[in-house]
Amino acid sequence: MINERLTWPEYAMELAKAAALRSEDPYRKVGACILRYDNTVAAIGYNGAPPGVEINWSDRDERRRRVSHAESAALRYIKPHEAKLIAVTLRPCSECIKNISMYGIKDVYYHESYDRDDFSVELAKEFGISLIKI
């Protein structure tokens, strides 16, 4: 029997999926995992309410205006150019692509496409960021 190991991006995605389980958002649970150049875990994050903020989760439109994204939650733990990749369970939105670019991350792995913001694909290309679906 051959033991197939996960690739580093697959490993990061599995950790992102686990992080998503912590999300309190009843509509969409998103997780993110950032790996350094030596493949150690730099950060993990998930979407939810900012600390000390109460969100009315029953109002989906109001929730969208207040929820913090998994990428932002993870990025706050790293320094610019510290990491080589981020794995996110949902393709990042335009704002998150801008934030990811500020940290010098060039490889973004995602599991599911985000159909509400296709401009993020254009921005990623413009910023030299690879979007890779796994």
DSSP file (Angstrom, degrees, kcal/mol; ACC not computed):
  #  RESIDUE AA STRUCTURE BP1 BP2  ACC     N-H-->O    O-->H-N    N-H-->O    O-->H-N    TCO  KAPPA ALPHA  PHI   PSI    X-CA   Y-CA   Z-CA
    1    1 A M              0   0    0      0, 0.0     2,-0.5     0, 0.0     0, 0.0   0.000 360.0 360.0 360.0 129.3    0.0    0.0    0.0
    2    2 A I        -     0   0    0      1,-0.0     2,-0.8     2,-0.0     0, 0.0  -0.753 360.0-140.1 -91.3 130.8    1.4    3.4   -1.0
    3    3 A N        -     0   0    0     -2,-0.5     2,-0.6     2,-0.0    -1,-0.0  -0.809  16.7-156.9 -92.2 108.4    1.0    6.2    1.5
    4    4 A E        -     0   0    0     -2,-0.8     2,-0.2     1,-0.0    -2,-0.0  -0.764   7.8-152.1 -90.0 120.7    0.1    9.3   -0.4
    5    5 A R        -     0   0    0     -2,-0.6     2,-0.1     1,-0.1     6,-0.0  -0.603  20.9-106.9 -88.7 151.3    1.0   12.5    1.5
    6    6 A L        -     0   0    0     -2,-0.2    -1,-0.1     1,-0.1     2,-0.1  -0.459  33.9-116.8 -68.3 146.5   -0.8   15.8    1.1
    7    7 A T     >  -     0   0    0     -2,-0.1     4,-2.7     1,-0.1     5,-0.2  -0.363  34.1-102.2 -71.6 166.7    1.0   18.5   -0.8
    8    8 A W  H  > S+     0   0    0      1,-0.2     4,-2.6     2,-0.2     5,-0.2   0.918 124.4  48.9 -61.4 -42.9    1.8   21.6    1.2
    9    9 A P  H  > S+     0   0    0      0, 0.0     4,-2.2     0, 0.0    -1,-0.2   0.902 112.3  48.8 -62.9 -37.6   -1.1   23.5   -0.4
   10   10 A E  H  > S+     0   0    0      2,-0.2     4,-2.3     1,-0.2    -2,-0.2   0.907 110.7  51.2 -65.9 -40.7   -3.5   20.6    0.3
   11   11 A Y  H  X S+     0   0    0     -4,-2.7     4,-2.0     1,-0.2    -1,-0.2   0.937 110.6  48.2 -59.1 -48.2   -2.2   20.5    3.9
   12   12 A A  H  X S+     0   0    0     -4,-2.6     4,-2.3     1,-0.2    -1,-0.2   0.883 110.0  53.1 -60.9 -38.4   -2.9   24.2    4.3
   13   13 A M  H  X S+     0   0    0     -4,-2.2     4,-2.6     2,-0.2    -1,-0.2   0.901 106.4  51.9 -66.0 -39.7   -6.3   23.8    2.8
   14   14 A E  H  X S+     0   0    0     -4,-2.3     4,-1.9     1,-0.2    -1,-0.2   0.898 110.8  48.3 -63.4 -38.7   -7.2   21.0    5.3
   15   15 A L  H  X S+     0   0    0     -4,-2.0     4,-2.3     2,-0.2    -1,-0.2   0.888 110.4  51.9 -66.4 -38.5   -6.1   23.3    8.1
   16   16 A A  H  X S+     0   0    0     -4,-2.3     4,-2.1     2,-0.2    -2,-0.2   0.902 107.9  52.0 -63.3 -41.0   -8.2   26.1    6.6
   17   17 A K  H  X S+     0   0    0     -4,-2.6     4,-0.8     1,-0.2    -1,-0.2   0.898 109.8  49.2 -62.3 -40.1  -11.2   23.8    6.5
   18   18 A A  H >< S+     0   0    0     -4,-1.9     3,-0.8     1,-0.2     4,-0.3   0.908 109.5  51.7 -65.3 -41.3  -10.7   23.0   10.2
   19   19 A A  H >< S+     0   0    0     -4,-2.3     3,-2.1     1,-0.2     4,-0.3   0.878 100.6  63.0 -62.3 -37.6  -10.5   26.7   11.0
   20   20 A A  H >< S+     0   0    0     -4,-2.1     3,-1.6     1,-0.3    -1,-0.2   0.785  88.6  70.1 -58.9 -27.4  -13.8   27.4    9.2
   21   21 A L  T << S+     0   0    0     -3,-0.8    -1,-0.3    -4,-0.8    -2,-0.2   0.709  91.7  60.0 -64.2 -19.3  -15.5   25.1   11.7
   22   22 A R  T <  S+     0   0    0     -3,-2.1    -1,-0.3    -4,-0.3    -2,-0.2   0.626  80.2 113.4 -81.5 -14.5  -14.9   27.9   14.3
   23   23 A S    <   -     0   0    0     -3,-1.6    25,-0.2    -4,-0.3     6,-0.1  -0.286  54.1-158.8 -62.8 140.1  -16.9   30.4   12.3
   24   24 A E        +     0   0    0     23,-0.5    -1,-0.1     4,-0.1    24,-0.1   0.461  58.0 115.0 -94.8  -3.2  -20.2   31.6   13.9
   25   25 A D        -     0   0    0     22,-0.4    -2,-0.1     3,-0.2    22,-0.1  -0.553  52.1-161.3 -70.7 117.2  -21.6   32.8   10.5
   26   26 A P  S    S+     0   0    0      0, 0.0    -1,-0.2     0, 0.0     3,-0.2   0.671  85.5  48.9 -75.2 -14.5  -24.6   30.5    9.8
   27   27 A Y  S    S+     0   0    0      1,-0.3     2,-0.3    30,-0.1    -2,-0.0   0.863 124.3   6.7 -92.6 -41.0  -24.5   31.4    6.0
   28   28 A R        -     0   0    0      2,-0.0     2,-0.6    -8,-0.0    -1,-0.3  -0.913  59.0-160.1-151.6 117.1  -20.9   30.8    5.0
   29   29 A K        -     0   0    0     -2,-0.3     2,-0.4    -3,-0.2    -9,-0.1  -0.875  19.6-178.0 -99.6 121.7  -18.1   29.4    7.1
   30   30 A V        -     0   0    0     -2,-0.6    17,-1.8   -10,-0.2     2,-0.3  -0.956   6.7-173.8-125.8 138.1  -14.7   30.4    5.7
   31   31 A G  E     -A   46   0A   0     -2,-0.4    58,-2.3    15,-0.2    59,-0.3  -0.916   3.2-164.7-127.5 157.1  -11.2   29.4    6.9
   32   32 A A  E     -AB  45  88A   0     13,-2.6    13,-2.2    -2,-0.3     2,-0.4  -0.992   3.8-170.6-141.0 146.8   -7.7   30.5    5.9
   33   33 A C  E     -AB  44  87A   0     54,-2.4    54,-3.0    -2,-0.3     2,-0.5  -0.996   8.2-157.4-139.0 132.8   -4.2   29.1    6.6
   34   34 A I  E     -AB  43  86A   0      9,-2.8     8,-2.9    -2,-0.4     9,-1.3  -0.931   6.9-160.2-113.4 131.4   -0.9   30.8    5.8
   35   35 A L  E     -AB  41  85A   0     50,-2.1    49,-2.1    -2,-0.5    50,-1.5  -0.895  11.6-135.4-110.7 141.1    2.3   28.9    5.3
   36   36 A R  E >   - B   0  83A   0      4,-2.7     3,-1.7    -2,-0.4    47,-0.2  -0.209  40.0 -91.0 -77.4 178.0    5.8   30.3    5.5
   37   37 A Y  T 3  S+     0   0    0     45,-0.8    46,-0.1     1,-0.3    -1,-0.1   0.746 129.4  53.4 -65.7 -24.7    8.6   29.5    3.0
   38   38 A D  T 3  S-     0   0    0      2,-0.1    -1,-0.3     0, 0.0     3,-0.1   0.277 120.3-110.5 -93.4  12.2    9.7   26.6    5.1
   39   39 A N  S <  S+     0   0    0     -3,-1.7     2,-0.2     1,-0.3    -2,-0.1   0.563  72.4 138.8  71.3  12.9    6.1   25.2    5.1
   40   40 A T        -     0   0    0      1,-0.1    -4,-2.7     2,-0.0     2,-0.5  -0.563  64.6 -98.5 -80.2 154.6    5.5   25.9    8.8
   41   41 A V  E     +A   35   0A   0     -6,-0.2    -6,-0.2    -2,-0.2     3,-0.1  -0.614  39.9 177.4 -77.0 121.5    2.1   27.3    9.7
   42   42 A A  E     -     0   0A   0     -8,-2.9     2,-0.3    -2,-0.5    -7,-0.2   0.815  62.6 -15.1 -90.8 -36.6    2.3   31.1   10.1
   43   43 A A  E     -A   34   0A   0     -9,-1.3    -9,-2.8     2,-0.0     2,-0.3  -0.991  47.3-157.7-166.5 155.4   -1.3   31.8   10.8
   44   44 A I  E     +A   33   0A   0     -2,-0.3     2,-0.3   -11,-0.2   -11,-0.2  -0.988  21.3 167.8-136.9 144.3   -4.9   30.5   10.7
   45   45 A G  E     -A   32   0A   0    -13,-2.2   -13,-2.6    -2,-0.3     2,-0.3  -0.971  15.3-161.3-151.2 166.2   -8.1   32.5   10.7
   46   46 A Y  E     -A   31   0A   0     -2,-0.3   -15,-0.2   -15,-0.2     2,-0.2  -0.962  32.1 -94.9-145.8 161.4  -11.8   32.3   10.1
   47   47 A N        +     0   0    0    -17,-1.8   -23,-0.5    -2,-0.3   -22,-0.4  -0.475  64.3 103.3 -80.6 150.3  -14.6   34.6    9.4
   48   48 A G  B     -E   68   0B   0     20,-1.8    20,-3.3   -25,-0.2   -25,-0.1  -0.985  68.2 -33.2 168.4-169.3  -16.8   36.1   12.1
   49   49 A A        -     0   0    0     -2,-0.3     3,-0.1    18,-0.2    18,-0.1  -0.510  62.7-109.7 -74.9 139.9  -17.5   39.1   14.2
   50   50 A P    >   -     0   0    0      0, 0.0     3,-2.3     0, 0.0    -1,-0.1  -0.339  57.3 -73.4 -60.9 153.5  -14.7   41.4   15.2
   51   51 A P  T 3  S+     0   0    0      0, 0.0     3,-0.1     0, 0.0    -3,-0.0  -0.236 121.1  11.3 -53.0 131.7  -13.8   41.1   18.9
   52   52 A G  T 3  S+     0   0    0      1,-0.2     2,-0.5    -3,-0.1    -3,-0.0   0.474 101.4 117.3  80.3   3.0  -16.4   42.8   21.0
   53   53 A V    <   -     0   0    0     -3,-2.3     2,-0.5    13,-0.0    -1,-0.2  -0.885  52.6-150.1-107.8 132.2  -18.9   43.3   18.2
   54   54 A E        -     0   0    0     -2,-0.5     2,-0.4    -3,-0.1     0, 0.0  -0.860  13.0-161.8 -98.5 131.8  -22.3   41.6   18.2
   55   55 A I        -     0   0    0     -2,-0.5     2,-1.4    -6,-0.0     3,-0.1  -0.938  21.7-131.4-115.5 135.5  -23.7   40.7   14.8
   56   56 A N    >   -     0   0    0     -2,-0.4     3,-1.5     1,-0.2     7,-0.2  -0.714  25.7-172.8 -81.5  95.1  -27.4   40.0   14.1
   57   57 A W  T 3  S+     0   0    0     -2,-1.4    -1,-0.2     1,-0.3     6,-0.1   0.662  75.1  69.5 -68.4 -15.8  -26.8   36.8   12.1
   58   58 A S  T 3  S+     0   0    0      1,-0.2     2,-0.9    -3,-0.1    -1,-0.3   0.716  88.9  67.8 -75.7 -18.7  -30.4   36.5   11.1
   59   59 A D    <>  -     0   0    0     -3,-1.5     4,-2.3     1,-0.2    -1,-0.2  -0.838  68.5-171.2-102.8  97.3  -30.1   39.6    8.8
   60   60 A R  H  > S+     0   0    0     -2,-0.9     4,-1.9     1,-0.2    -1,-0.2   0.858  81.5  49.9 -61.0 -40.1  -27.8   38.4    6.0
   61   61 A D  H  > S+     0   0    0      1,-0.2     4,-1.0     2,-0.2    -1,-0.2   0.914 112.9  45.8 -67.5 -42.0  -27.3   41.7    4.4
   62   62 A E  H  > S+     0   0    0      1,-0.2     4,-0.7     2,-0.2     3,-0.3   0.860 109.2  57.4 -67.1 -34.7  -26.4   43.5    7.6
   63   63 A R  H >X S+     0   0    0     -4,-2.3     4,-2.3     1,-0.2     3,-1.4   0.919 100.9  56.4 -60.3 -44.2  -24.1   40.6    8.5
   64   64 A R  H 3< S+     0   0    0     -4,-1.9    -1,-0.2     1,-0.3    -2,-0.2   0.823 103.6  54.7 -58.2 -32.5  -22.2   41.1    5.2
   65   65 A R  H 3< S+     0   0    0     -4,-1.0    -1,-0.3    -3,-0.3    -2,-0.2   0.688 119.3  30.8 -75.2 -17.5  -21.4   44.7    6.2
   66   66 A R  H << S+     0   0    0     -3,-1.4    -2,-0.2    -4,-0.7    -1,-0.2   0.665  87.6 107.2-116.3 -22.8  -19.9   43.7    9.6
   67   67 A V     <  -     0   0    0     -4,-2.3     2,-0.3    -5,-0.1   -18,-0.2  -0.331  61.1-134.0 -68.9 140.2  -18.3   40.3    9.3
   68   68 A S  B     -E   48   0B   0    -20,-3.3   -20,-1.8   -22,-0.1     2,-0.2  -0.742  26.1-119.0 -89.5 141.2  -14.5   40.1    9.3
   69   69 A H     >  -     0   0    0     -2,-0.3     4,-2.0   -22,-0.2     5,-0.2  -0.474  12.6-121.9 -84.8 152.6  -13.0   37.8    6.6
   70   70 A A  H  > S+     0   0    0      1,-0.2     4,-2.0     2,-0.2   -38,-0.2   0.862 111.6  56.5 -58.6 -39.4  -10.9   34.8    7.3
   71   71 A E  H  > S+     0   0    0      1,-0.2     4,-2.9     2,-0.2    -1,-0.2   0.924 108.0  46.9 -60.8 -45.4   -8.0   36.2    5.3
   72   72 A S  H  > S+     0   0    0      1,-0.2     4,-1.3     2,-0.2    -1,-0.2   0.891 109.6  54.1 -64.0 -39.5   -7.8   39.3    7.4
   73   73 A A  H  < S+     0   0    0     -4,-2.0    -1,-0.2     1,-0.2    -2,-0.2   0.883 115.5  39.7 -62.3 -38.3   -8.0   37.3   10.6
   74   74 A A  H >< S+     0   0    0     -4,-2.0     3,-1.8     1,-0.2    -2,-0.2   0.895 108.9  59.3 -78.3 -41.3   -5.0   35.3    9.5
   75   75 A L  H >< S+     0   0    0     -4,-2.9     3,-1.8     1,-0.3    -2,-0.2   0.780  90.2  71.7 -61.3 -27.7   -2.9   38.1    7.9
   76   76 A R  T 3< S+     0   0    0     -4,-1.3    -1,-0.3     1,-0.3    -2,-0.1   0.660  93.7  57.0 -65.1 -13.3   -2.8   40.0   11.2
   77   77 A Y  T <  S+     0   0    0     -3,-1.8    -1,-0.3    -4,-0.1     2,-0.3   0.437 100.1  67.1 -97.4  -0.1   -0.4   37.4   12.6
   78   78 A I  S <  S-     0   0    0     -3,-1.8     3,-0.0    -4,-0.2   -35,-0.0  -0.759  71.2-127.3-119.9 165.9    2.3   37.7    9.9
   79   79 A K    >   -     0   0    0     -2,-0.3     3,-1.8     1,-0.1     4,-0.3  -0.743  48.7 -79.6-101.5 155.9    4.9   40.3    8.7
   80   80 A P  T 3  S+     0   0    0      0, 0.0    24,-0.2     0, 0.0    23,-0.1  -0.290 116.2  10.0 -54.4 138.5    5.1   41.3    5.0
   81   81 A H  T 3  S+     0   0    0     22,-2.7    23,-0.1     2,-0.1    22,-0.1   0.621  95.6 112.5  65.8  18.3    7.0   38.8    2.9
   82   82 A E    <   +     0   0    0     -3,-1.8   -45,-0.8    21,-0.3     2,-0.3   0.722  69.0  55.7 -85.1 -24.0    7.0   36.2    5.6
   83   83 A A  E     -B   36   0A   0     20,-0.4   -47,-0.3    -4,-0.3    -2,-0.1  -0.810  54.1-163.0-120.7 152.2    4.7   33.8    3.9
   84   84 A K  E    S+     0   0A   0    -49,-2.1    23,-0.9    -2,-0.3    22,-0.6   0.724  74.4  11.5-100.0 -27.2    4.7   32.0    0.5
   85   85 A L  E     -Bc  35 107A   0    -50,-1.5   -50,-2.1    21,-0.1     2,-0.4  -0.992  49.5-153.9-152.0 157.2    1.0   31.0    0.3
   86   86 A I  E     -Bc  34 108A   0     21,-2.0    23,-2.7    -2,-0.3     2,-0.5  -1.000  11.9-157.5-129.3 134.8   -2.5   31.3    1.7
   87   87 A A  E     -Bc  33 109A   0    -54,-3.0   -54,-2.4    -2,-0.4     2,-0.4  -0.956  15.6-179.3-111.1 129.9   -5.1   28.6    1.4
   88   88 A V  E     -Bc  32 110A   0     21,-3.0    23,-1.2    -2,-0.5    24,-0.3  -0.985  32.6-138.4-132.3 138.3   -8.7   29.8    1.8
   89   89 A T  E    S+     0   0A   0    -58,-2.3    23,-1.1    -2,-0.4     2,-0.4   0.739  96.9  39.5 -69.0 -20.3  -11.9   27.7    1.7
   90   90 A L  E    S- c   0 112A   0    -59,-0.3    23,-0.2    21,-0.2    -1,-0.1  -0.996 101.4-100.3-129.7 134.0  -13.5   30.5   -0.5
   91   91 A R        -     0   0    0     21,-3.0    19,-0.1    -2,-0.4    29,-0.1  -0.276  53.2-103.9 -53.0 130.5  -11.8   32.4   -3.2
   92   92 A P        -     0   0    0      0, 0.0    22,-0.1     0, 0.0    -1,-0.1  -0.157  29.5-122.3 -60.8 149.4  -10.9   35.8   -1.7
   93   93 A C     >  -     0   0    0     -3,-0.1     4,-2.3    27,-0.1     5,-0.2  -0.240  37.2 -91.8 -78.3 176.1  -12.8   39.0   -2.5
   94   94 A S  H  > S+     0   0    0      1,-0.2     4,-2.2     2,-0.2     5,-0.2   0.896 125.9  51.4 -59.3 -43.8  -11.2   42.0   -4.0
   95   95 A E  H  > S+     0   0    0      1,-0.2     4,-2.1     2,-0.2    -1,-0.2   0.907 111.1  47.8 -62.8 -41.0  -10.5   43.6   -0.7
   96   96 A C  H  > S+     0   0    0      2,-0.2     4,-3.0     1,-0.2    -1,-0.2   0.873 108.2  54.6 -69.3 -35.9   -8.8   40.5    0.6
   97   97 A I  H  X S+     0   0    0     -4,-2.3     4,-2.4     2,-0.2    -2,-0.2   0.920 108.8  49.6 -61.4 -42.0   -6.7   40.2   -2.7
   98   98 A K  H  X S+     0   0    0     -4,-2.2     4,-1.5     2,-0.2    -2,-0.2   0.927 112.9  46.6 -60.9 -44.4   -5.5   43.7   -2.0
   99   99 A N  H  X S+     0   0    0     -4,-2.1     4,-0.7     1,-0.2    -2,-0.2   0.910 111.1  51.4 -64.8 -42.4   -4.6   42.8    1.5
  100  100 A I  H ><>S+     0   0    0     -4,-3.0     5,-1.5     1,-0.2     3,-1.0   0.900 107.7  53.5 -60.8 -41.2   -2.9   39.6    0.5
  101  101 A S  H ><5S+     0   0    0     -4,-2.4     3,-1.5     1,-0.3    -1,-0.2   0.842  99.7  61.9 -64.3 -32.6   -0.8   41.5   -2.1
  102  102 A M  H 3<5S+     0   0    0     -4,-1.5    -1,-0.3     1,-0.3    -2,-0.2   0.745 103.9  50.2 -64.6 -22.9    0.4   43.9    0.7
  103  103 A Y  T <<5S-     0   0    0     -3,-1.0   -22,-2.7    -4,-0.7   -20,-0.4   0.389 115.1-116.2 -96.9   2.3    2.0   41.0    2.4
  104  104 A G  T < 5 +     0   0    0     -3,-1.5     2,-0.5     1,-0.3    -3,-0.2   0.646  59.6 154.0  76.2  15.3    3.8   39.8   -0.7
  105  105 A I      < +     0   0    0     -5,-1.5    -1,-0.3     1,-0.1   -21,-0.1  -0.664  17.8 178.6 -79.6 126.1    1.9   36.5   -0.9
  106  106 A K        +     0   0    0    -22,-0.6    24,-3.3    -2,-0.5     2,-0.5   0.575  59.3  64.0-106.7 -12.8    1.9   35.3   -4.6
  107  107 A D  E     -cd  85 130A   0    -23,-0.9   -21,-2.0    22,-0.2     2,-0.5  -0.956  55.6-179.9-120.9 119.0    0.1   32.0   -4.3
  108  108 A V  E     -cd  86 131A   0     22,-3.1    24,-3.0    -2,-0.5     2,-0.4  -0.969   7.1-167.1-117.3 118.3   -3.6   31.8   -3.2
  109  109 A Y  E     +cd  87 132A   0    -23,-2.7   -21,-3.0    -2,-0.5     2,-0.3  -0.867  11.4 179.0-102.9 137.0   -5.2   28.4   -3.1
  110  110 A Y  E     -cd  88 133A   0     22,-2.3    24,-2.9    -2,-0.4   -21,-0.2  -0.958  27.0-156.6-138.7 158.0   -8.9   28.2   -2.7
  111  111 A H  E    S+     0   0A   0    -23,-1.2     2,-0.4    -2,-0.3   -21,-0.2   0.812  79.7  29.3 -99.9 -40.3  -11.5   25.4   -2.5
  112  112 A E  E    S-c   90   0A   0    -23,-1.1   -21,-3.0   -24,-0.3    -1,-0.3  -0.954  79.8-116.4-128.8 141.6  -14.7   27.1   -3.7
  113  113 A S        -     0   0    0     -2,-0.4     2,-0.7   -23,-0.2   -24,-0.0  -0.493  19.0-137.1 -77.0 146.5  -15.3   30.0   -6.0
  114  114 A Y    >   -     0   0    0     -2,-0.2     3,-0.9   -22,-0.1    -1,-0.0  -0.909  16.5-171.2-105.1 108.2  -16.9   33.2   -4.7
  115  115 A D  T 3  S+     0   0    0     -2,-0.7     3,-0.3     1,-0.2    -1,-0.1   0.462  73.4  70.1 -83.2  -1.5  -19.5   34.3   -7.3
  116  116 A R  T 3  S+     0   0    0      1,-0.2    -1,-0.2     2,-0.1     2,-0.1   0.528 104.8  36.3 -92.5  -5.7  -20.2   37.8   -5.8
  117  117 A D    X   +     0   0    0     -3,-0.9     3,-0.9     1,-0.1     4,-0.2  -0.568  53.1 158.7-149.9  79.3  -16.8   39.3   -6.6
  118  118 A D  T >>  +     0   0    0     -3,-0.3     3,-1.2     1,-0.2     4,-0.9   0.654  69.3  78.9 -75.3 -15.2  -15.3   38.3  -10.0
  119  119 A F  H 3> S+     0   0    0      1,-0.3     4,-2.6     2,-0.2    -1,-0.2   0.774  79.3  70.8 -63.3 -24.6  -13.2   41.5   -9.9
  120  120 A S  H <> S+     0   0    0     -3,-0.9     4,-2.4     1,-0.2    -1,-0.3   0.840  93.6  55.2 -61.2 -31.9  -10.9   39.7   -7.5
  121  121 A V  H <> S+     0   0    0     -3,-1.2     4,-1.9    -4,-0.2    -1,-0.2   0.918 109.3  46.1 -66.4 -43.6   -9.7   37.5  -10.3
  122  122 A E  H  X S+     0   0    0     -4,-0.9     4,-2.4     2,-0.2    -2,-0.2   0.913 113.3  49.5 -64.4 -43.8   -8.7   40.5  -12.4
  123  123 A L  H  X S+     0   0    0     -4,-2.6     4,-2.5     2,-0.2    -2,-0.2   0.913 108.1  53.5 -62.5 -43.0   -7.0   42.1   -9.5
  124  124 A A  H  <>S+     0   0    0     -4,-2.4     5,-3.2     1,-0.2     4,-0.5   0.921 110.2  47.4 -58.6 -44.4   -5.0   39.0   -8.7
  125  125 A K  H ><5S+     0   0    0     -4,-1.9     3,-1.1     1,-0.2    -1,-0.2   0.931 112.3  49.6 -62.7 -45.2   -3.8   38.8  -12.3
  126  126 A E  H 3<5S+     0   0    0     -4,-2.4    -2,-0.2     1,-0.3    -1,-0.2   0.858 113.2  46.7 -61.4 -36.6   -2.8   42.5  -12.2
  127  127 A F  T 3<5S-     0   0    0     -4,-2.5    -1,-0.3    -5,-0.2    -2,-0.2   0.417 116.4-111.8 -88.2   0.6   -0.9   42.0   -8.9
  128  128 A G  T < 5 +     0   0    0     -3,-1.1     2,-0.5    -4,-0.5    -3,-0.2   0.811  67.9 145.7  73.9  29.5    0.9   38.9  -10.1
  129  129 A I      < -     0   0    0     -5,-3.2     2,-0.5    -6,-0.2    -1,-0.3  -0.873  44.0-137.3-102.7 129.4   -1.0   36.6   -7.7
  130  130 A S  E     -d  107   0A   0    -24,-3.3   -22,-3.1    -2,-0.5     2,-0.6  -0.744  10.0-156.6 -85.8 127.8   -1.8   33.1   -8.8
  131  131 A L  E     -d  108   0A   0     -2,-0.5     2,-0.5   -24,-0.2   -22,-0.2  -0.931  16.6-177.6-102.8 117.8   -5.3   31.9   -7.9
  132  132 A I  E     -d  109   0A   0    -24,-3.0   -22,-2.3    -2,-0.6     2,-0.5  -0.962  16.6-146.6-124.5 119.1   -5.3   28.1   -7.8
  133  133 A K  E      d  110   0A   0     -2,-0.5   -22,-0.2   -24,-0.2   -24,-0.1  -0.707 360.0 360.0 -86.2 128.2   -8.4   26.0   -7.2
  134  134 A I              0   0    0    -24,-2.9   -23,-0.2    -2,-0.5    -1,-0.1   0.333 360.0 360.0-129.4 360.0   -7.9   22.8   -5.3
